[in-house]
Amino acid sequence: MKIYRIADISSSNDVIYVNKEDYDGNFWGHSWAIDVGITGTLHFVVNASSESEAFDELIDYLEKKMPEELIPIVKEPKLGDEDEERWIRGGNHGRYMATPIDEMQIKEINYTKLHKKQVNALKNKLGSFLADHFVTTANDIETALYWFSRNFSTEPNSELYNIFKTSKYVPGWKETVDSETELVKQMYGLLEDTFTLNGMLSIPSSVDEAIENNLTLSKLKNEALQACISRGHNMGVWDDHISPSGKGTSFNTCVKCGKEVMVDTNPPPNGIDIGGEAVALSCKPEYEMATPEELKRELGIG
């Protein structure tokens, strides 16, 4: 059986938080790591007052949330009643875990230590996101993250709030983000455009997904511009229609001929991610001024 280590939780992308709101606020005062299965192990984190309460929460979660083919719960244990002690029963409907207890591992975890690792992980991801878009310094990134986390964190125990609380940057008491350099304001603006919607924080469940989608958008724009330039177009400014998760479309138009290009970070199954007349046709203004020779021929002169 795999022995569960705290490092596995803090670094794994496969951890499932059963009651995330309770966990973020450490509502029950204890958090538990539960491994289910020896092969193809599922990792769960539950905030609960005791081990038995943790399994109750987990069984209810599995019954409601997990895809049917992955639900490791049954109405009755697999074996006879003489082996019933090998099976855990709980939840609102008294269901049994289909995985026997000797194929599971439960361990209380250090909430403070784990939460600190998650705060640092989010900070590193957001910092790398900014570094991919700007030529900047660690101090400027720290400053931009300070203002973003300060202005948009609403939950006192959230990871974003703790980025603000643990920041090394200390502004003057009258300073705001508008007091910062133009570069810091641009980085702050990118965070705001990417991770807020209508002035409210809207970080998606997967920050990695949002970052990947934004990198995909930049890549698609660059590919589209190269294709348009090769056709002789002089493209203008991109018009973005992008959600906080980084999904959406963006449009650009040639300033000479008016032909358009569109990129889509999440096209339908039979759709395309780059399209439009500007990538398919050469640049030719709709109304071109006639040359003197063409004008003479049109007028029947000489």
Secondary structure by P-SEA (a helix, b strand, c coil): cbbbbaaaaacccccccccaaaaaaccccbbbbbbcccccbbbbbbbcccaaaaaaaaaaaaaccccccccccccccccccccccccccccccccccccccccbbbbbcaaaaaaaaaaaaaaaaaaaaaaacccccaaaaaaaaaaaaaacccccccaaaaaaaacccccccccccccccaaaaaaaaaaaacccccccccccccaaaaaaaaaaaaaaaaaaaaaaaaaccccccccccccccccbbbbbbccccbbbbbbbccccccccccccccccccccccbbbbcaaaaaaaaccc
